[in-house]
């Protein structure tokens, strides 16, 4: 047993040939070491054409005496057929054949065929040529087979054994349902655990083993299976999942709190009407979802439910983070919303969970006469939510877009302002010429020369002072911009980094702080030097020259007074000339940077387009993944196709009422966004140029709109014009589904989901949500609008596959989902008249001791299985009645085998 524990083995089925005398000692040893020991026995069936080994495993309460009874009554050992050869004391063959043993095997026992592909195995190519082995291999009571030592090259060889292991032998229909297991077949201590089988069981029991044999895809992984290479321990869960949810406080529909625990994989919630299933979904949505993305009618219903049931509630849930498996707790109240304490402070809960009701999925594909692209908008909402759930920064697109819009607004405004100022240049130059002539008219030639020289010195000194001031301002702006850029490069995360990477983030933060401190020191030093330079401007030879020039100007004014000429007019003209000269010098600076401003604007427009295109590519990758995984869905994306959305944004920006410009706005949108794709960039460039310049002459020739509309656009404020030019419609996505019996390569067999029947639309949307993402998924009554065939062919297979990479919680009224999907946990909710709760009952655990237990667990739990029959099947009698009416084909199959 110590060896088994070292190998990580938790359960063992021990089987010796023809005896169970070892059982008490081995079970006691298992108890001491925490290893569950199933009693078993290995027999060789009656010699002859059907002789083969068979392992029989009993329930945990079977004893050595039960094994003796089994060997005698079922296997046919007696005085004429002793268990051991009297001459050699070696195990002897049983008195009964393989099929006889399987026919008579009591329900408390299961049968496994070991080393099945060896020459003496039940399924070797040679032995299967007869019908006796074929019948035994297809016998209902044969639970599983061990194909022996399976190597990867053996699977690829193309041999009969390889095709058997690949379940690719058509004349053996049992292969589709027969489990393959790996047994140690150990005859020495060192061989224990060399081969093993991972089996999913809630608690070890014969019934749990039987259920596992009935559903090997969901429950059994032999040690040679490639899945164990990718994940050596399937018990370790790396995806995100919710452990439990508690509905406390004051509930509007229950006098007591409701507490529900979940499994990391597939959970199915069942219960009668009013048992709290919808309440549980609503609680999960408040904790981890949102209401604002729902279709309007459903959102209104959800908000009314929350106000009526949860207005005084206190909801909480424990969840595990993906990969790190760290546990967090989300808490919700009506006033605070959902918050998760992180680093000792509550933050908005960002744990990803996808929650869908079938009604919601149906509404997302419904036709809306007010918005022909409503289905596209709703589908993109799901796509974007999925992208956010798996992104390091959930708001990355919104942040990028806001930054690009701000940059675009600033760049366009700077370019327009520069061009507007430069348009004044000819008038300023004419004014400068006029003022120069007027100033020159004062005084004789000699005095004018002195005056002009003095004025030039004063102007130059003023320009030097202005330049020094601008340089000082530039230093301040440089420091502020650098600090802002460095902080944006290392933003504060909403969730603290894990312990492993925290030191690296700290190192980056240290680099940023050091760099910022150095920049601060450099700029501070530069300002000190600049102050010294400014002081130098006020002393020395240059300062004397300036002072002399200013004195010359004062002397000139004095001479003008002495001659009886009013110097006021002269001073006014001089100040005006100086102002015009300064403006012209400023315009020269503007002219020099104009090309740079235009390049910056062009870059800003390009970045805005890149933001939209990056989101489009992310969406396309996710939709392509759904296409590949589903096989029945296709998607077409039309860039910038949502003209209706553009119209809504334009109306909102310009404050246009719904009855205003009813034909003009859509007409412009149709021309701009729905014209030929090859000329769209030209139309967009013309539109933006016209809007920014307020000149619509060329567009008027192309789009028929009323004069009032063009007048309104012409009178827009500059900022409004820029914002109008930046409005870009969202893309349009069209989802197609493959018609029943259709061929993927035939375009005629693909139908837009919006034109399908309610069942087709629901099935397509379910396929969409099931085929992407790894975050927890909640499906509320997915079977609505679907017939049983759709449930069995679509929902059940996809849920079965999804359990390995995400947690799934399904609320259902259909028995196919918990039973055929083989849920890890079925949760039975009940309403006792005053409270909603997980159903409980009293069971006797030990002699004289009763314990209340919840009706929660997999299908092998008897109380859960009975609830499935009562709630979803209408009761055991109803289930049996249907079986009798169908004249179950299994009876015919069994009869043929016994033929």
Secondary structure as UniProt FT lines:
FT   HELIX           2..6
FT   TURN            7..8
FT   STRAND          11..17
FT   TURN            21..22
FT   HELIX           23..33
FT   STRAND          36..44
FT   TURN            49..50
FT   STRAND          53..58
FT   TURN            60..61
FT   HELIX           64..73
FT   TURN            86..88
FT   HELIX           98..104
FT   TURN            107..108
FT   STRAND          109..113
FT   TURN            116..117
FT   TURN            119..120
FT   TURN            122..123
FT   TURN            125..126
FT   HELIX           127..129
FT   HELIX           131..137
FT   TURN            140..141
FT   STRAND          142..145
FT   HELIX           152..155
FT   HELIX           160..165
FT   TURN            166..167
FT   TURN            170..171
FT   HELIX           173..176
FT   STRAND          179..180
FT   HELIX           189..191
FT   TURN            192..193
FT   STRAND          197..199
FT   HELIX           206..214
FT   HELIX           216..219
FT   STRAND          220..222
FT   TURN            223..224
FT   HELIX           226..230
FT   TURN            234..235
FT   STRAND          241..251
FT   TURN            252..253
FT   STRAND          258..261
FT   STRAND          266..271
FT   TURN            273..274
FT   HELIX           277..288
FT   TURN            292..293
FT   HELIX           296..309
FT   STRAND          312..320
FT   TURN            322..324
FT   STRAND          327..333
FT   TURN            334..336
FT   STRAND          337..342
FT   TURN            343..344
FT   STRAND          345..348
FT   STRAND          353..357
FT   HELIX           358..363
FT   TURN            364..365
FT   TURN            369..370
FT   TURN            372..373
FT   HELIX           374..389
FT   TURN            394..395
FT   HELIX           396..422
FT   TURN            423..424
FT   HELIX           425..440
FT   HELIX           445..489
FT   HELIX           499..536
FT   TURN            537..538
FT   HELIX           540..562
FT   TURN            563..564
FT   HELIX           567..630
FT   STRAND          633..638
FT   TURN            639..640
FT   HELIX           643..654
FT   TURN            658..659
FT   TURN            662..663
FT   HELIX           664..673
FT   HELIX           677..679
FT   HELIX           680..693
FT   HELIX           697..700
FT   TURN            701..702
FT   HELIX           707..714
FT   HELIX           718..726
FT   STRAND          732..738
FT   TURN            740..741
FT   TURN            744..745
FT   HELIX           747..749
FT   STRAND          750..752
FT   HELIX           753..755
FT   HELIX           758..770
FT   STRAND          776..780
FT   TURN            782..785
FT   HELIX           788..790
FT   HELIX           791..795
FT   HELIX           796..802
FT   TURN            803..805
FT   STRAND          808..811
FT   HELIX           815..820
FT   TURN            821..822
FT   STRAND          825..831
FT   STRAND          836..838
FT   STRAND          840..846
FT   TURN            847..848
FT   STRAND          849..854
FT   STRAND          856..857
FT   TURN            859..860
FT   HELIX           862..867
FT   HELIX           868..872
FT   HELIX           876..886
FT   HELIX           889..898
//
